[in-house]
Every structure is written in structure tokens, then in C-alpha cells.
Amino acid sequence: MANKTVKIPVPAPQAAPAPPPAPRPLKILIVDDHPMMRVGMRQTLAKEFTDAILREASDTQQALEQVWAEDWDIVLLDITMPGRSGLDGLKELKQIKPKLPVLIVSVHSEEQFAIRVLQRGASGYLTKETAGSELVDAVKRILSGGKYIRASLAEKLAGHLHRGSSDRQLHETLSDREYQVMCMLAFGKTVKEISNELSLSIKTISTYRTRILEKTGMKNNSEIMRYAVEHELVDFPQRKRVEE
């Protein structure tokens, strides 16, 4: 009887596994109303993060539109801008994308705004005075999941969190916009100057001033100035005499 040849099926060659997708480039959004400041931060970051996508926005509205449209790894946000402030922007950014890290880069000192913005979800605070030397370190720290604040500020923040609501200082009872206007009044700016800087009407700024006086029990700009200096809410004493 003849032997039968048994054919053993040979498996078809398998295709080589597809290479893993290339990592998405780091994306950083810089929000500041001063073109030179945006350029400076962009150049500093480009030297360190050579493959990063760096884009700019000149106001809060532009920033919100870009965050709605795309995913970002971190946003660098100024506080004082025409129209809606960075404080307003921070609040809306955290509502849109709660996990999006936001680093505040502001001309204002830490004493003025840092605790307030950290309580509202910011991942760090830098003054523009120190941004040139600390910006890259701050971004790296935040991208790694940390916070970027100075040790002295961390102590103040801890003390603030331990205080009960009944122990809040007068300026802590103000809304973000009221507090911003209070700091500008304390710096010696007039209602008209504040109106121009924030792109709001004189009537609106006058209303904020009235609310500030009512909430704090103060009587005039001189008392606002005195309080702000005593609580280190302004960087230096008034630049000019304020009107009573």
C-alpha cells in the first residue's frame, strides 16, 4: 500500500507589528497682553523645549477659544489684561478643563495674588521679575505633576488654609474683580486710569470701589492704601497722592 503524503499547513507570515505612534509634541499656550512679554517667554521656552508647539493669546477670550479648540499641556496666564482679567480666565479655564495646568505669570507680587489664584486651581505663581530665570524650572515642575511656589508662600498658604472662614481678613471677603480694583486703588491709580487699563467703564469701576468700601468698612482711598501697605498687598508705597 502506497504511503500517503500528509501536508502540514504552514501559517501565513505575520505582518510586523505597527510601530507605536509618535508622542504628541508638548503644547504650551502663552497668554499675555504685552507682545514683548509673550515673545520673551516664547524664546526662553523654545530654547529648552525644542520640539514644543508654542502659541500665543493676547487676552482671556482668545485663550478660552484656543483651549476649547485644542488640547494643551500647560497654559501660562497673566492676571491684568484688558476686558476679562486673568482671574476670570483662570476660573473659566478650570471649568472647561479642570485638569489643565495653569501657571500664573504676573507683574504683581506674590503677596497680592498668589494665594488667591492657588485656591482657584492654579498650579503655580511666578512674578514677571523672576520669570526670566525661573520660567523653565516652573514649567518642568508643573508638567511633572507638581506645584511651583516659593517656600515663604507655602507657609503663608498653609496658615491661610488653617484659618476658619470667620477669621478671614477684610480683603479676603472681596470678589476677584473687587480685589483687583482694590489693589490698583491702593497703588494710587485713579478710577479713570483703572477704567482704561481694564477696559471697563468709569461707572463700573466706581461701583466696584463703592462695594469695596462697604465690604471693608473703609471710608476712602487713603484707608485702602494704608490697609494694603500694612497687609503687603502692594509692592511699594503709593506712587502719588490719592484723592480722598
Buried (B, 14 or more C-beta within 10 A) or exposed (E): EEEEEEEEEEEEEEEEEEEEEEEEEBBBBBBBBBEEBBEBBBEBBEEEBEEBBBBBBBBBBBBBEBBEEEEBBBBBBBBBBBEBBBBBBBBBBBEEBEEBBBBBBBBBBBBBBBBBBBEBBBBBBBBBEEBEEBBBEBBEBBBEEEBBBBEEBEEBBEEBEEEEEEEEEBBBEBEBBBBBBBBBBBBBBBBEBBBBBBEBEEEBBBBBBEBBBEBBEBEBBBBBBBBBBEBEBBBEEBEEEBEE
